Amino acid sequence: MRTAEIKRKTKETDIEVFVKLDGEGKVNVSTGIGFFDHMLTAFGVHSGIDLQVNCTGDLQVDGHHTVEDVGICLGMAFAKALGDKSGIARYGSAFIPMDEALAFCALDISGRPFLAFDADFHDERIGGYDTCLTEEFFRAFAFNSGITLHIKKEYGKNDHHIAEAIYKAVAHALKSAMSVSGSGVLSTKGVL
């Protein structure tokens, strides 16, 4: 069973993350940032993973440490749950519309972390969530999971829709890439 639990405590955040990759999209998230909780819930439901995230962070400073550190822990959990990556499809991509917004994600569960992020927002905040933290979250996730991750906003006007399309595009691309499609490692090197 592809599961992992990560606990990480710093002077800025106290986080517990649990993932079950072959889940049913059961999600329980609490970070103290309502819109971020909404995005993580969409991420879990649309990727089909069972996801639990509990984070207490220094929100009196701002949301940066909370969002970035959850990305770190979630990435670590994915890396641990994927193990040697044997049998996975490895690649995934998805275009996701959200009303007037359209986002694209392509990724490779390669063991080589990278983020290419091409998305801008119109406003600084969506509720209590700083829109610039979208890139920070996915950078932390990509580098701690060992995933090459490309994200692009094709177009959109409403920041809520843009962000949600991005999180859902990554979720659907991940769902494809982490699906079991064979028995060996999909690499000419024999390892990832």
N, C-alpha and C positions, 0 to 999 in steps of 0.2 A: 504494500500500500504506500503510495507516494504522499507522505505527510511530513510536516516539520513544525517545530515550535522554536521560536527565538525569544529570548528575554534579554533586554539590554537596558542598563540603567546608567545614566550619566548625571552630571550636575544640572543638565538642561531638560532631560526627558527620562521618563520611566515607561518602557514599552514592553508589551507582550503581544506576539503575533503567532497565530496558528494557521496553517494552510493544509488543506486536503485537496490535492490537484484533481483527483477523480471523485469530485463531490457532486453536489446537486445545486450549487449556488446559494447555500445557506450562509447568511452573512450577519455578523454582529460586530458593529464598529462604534467606538467611542474615542474621539480625539480631542473634543472640546471645540472643534471648528466645524460648525454645521454643514457648510457646503463641502468641505473635505470629506466628511462622513458620507454625504450623498454621493460623491464621486467614487469613494472606495466601495460603497455598496453596489453601485453600478458596475464597477470593475469586477467584483466578485460574482455577481449575478450573471453578467454577460460572458465571463470566462468559464463559468460553470464550476468554479472552485468553491469549496467551503472556506470561509475566511472569518477569522476573529482577530480584531485589533483593539487593544486597550492601551491608550496613551495618556499620560499626564505630563504636560509640558509647561514650559515657562511662557505661557500666553500673555503674561503681563509685559513681556518684552515685545513679542510679536509671534506670528505663526511659523516663522522660518524653521526653527529647530524641530518643532513638532512634525511638520510636513517632510522635511528632509530626513529626519531620523526614522520616521515610519517607512519612507522609501528604502532606507538602508536595511531595516529589519525585514521588510517584505522581500527585498532582493535576496537577502541571506536565506530566508525561508524557502524561496523558490529554488535557489541553488542546491540547498540541502535536500529538498524533496525530489528534485530531478535526478540526483545521484550521478551516475556515470552517463546519463542521457541515452542509454541503450534503448533502441526501438522507437524513439520519438521521431515525428515527422521533421522536426528541426526548424523548418521555415514556416512562416505564416504572414499573411497580409490581409488587410480589410479596409474598405471604404465604408464610413458610417455617416449617414446624414442625420442631422438633428434640426428639423425645421429648415431654416434658411442656411444653416451651416453644414459644411462637409469637411470631414477630416480623414486622413489616410495614415495607416501604419504598416510598415514592413519590418519584420524582425527575423533574426537568426539566433537560435539558442546554440551558440558556437563556443562558449567559453572565452570569447574575446569581447570584452565590454566596450561599447561605444554608443554615443548618443548623437544623432543628427536631429536637431529640433528646429523646425521652421514654422513658427506660429506666433502671431502677435495678437494682443488684446487691445480693446479700446479704452477700458477703464482699469484703474489700479486694483479694484476690489470687487469680489462677488460676495456679498454679505461680509463675513469675517475672514474671508479667504483672499490672500494676495494673489492676483493672477500670475505674477512673475514666478510664484512657487510651483506652478505646473511644470515648468522646465526643471526646476530643482528636484522635484519629486522623481521625475522620470530619469534624471541623471543618476540619482542615488540608487534607484531601482536597477537600472541597466548595469551600473558598475559593480553592484553587489550580487547580482544574479549571473553575471557573465553573459549578458545578452547584447548583441548588436541591435540597436533600436533606432529606427528612423520614423519620425513623426512629422506630418505636414498638415497645416490648415490649408485646405484648398480655397475656401472662402467662408464668410459668415459675418454677421453684424452684432448678434447678441452674444455677449461673453459667456453667459451661462450655457448657451447652446454649443458654442465653440469648445469650451472645456469639456462638456459632457460627451461631445462627439469624439474628442481626443481620447478620453479615458475608455470609452466603449470600443474605439478602433483598436487600441492596444489590447484590450480584453479579448476581442474576437480573433485578432492575429495570434495571441498567445494560446487561445483554445485550439487553434489549428496546429500550431507548432509543437505543443506539448502532447498532442494526441499520439497514442501508440499505434504505429503503422508497420512495424517490423520487429525484428529481434536483435539486430546488430546496431552498431553506431553508424549513422549516415555521414561518413567521411572517408575520403580516400586515404587519410592517415590512419584510420582505424580507431582513433580516439578524438574526443572533443575536449 
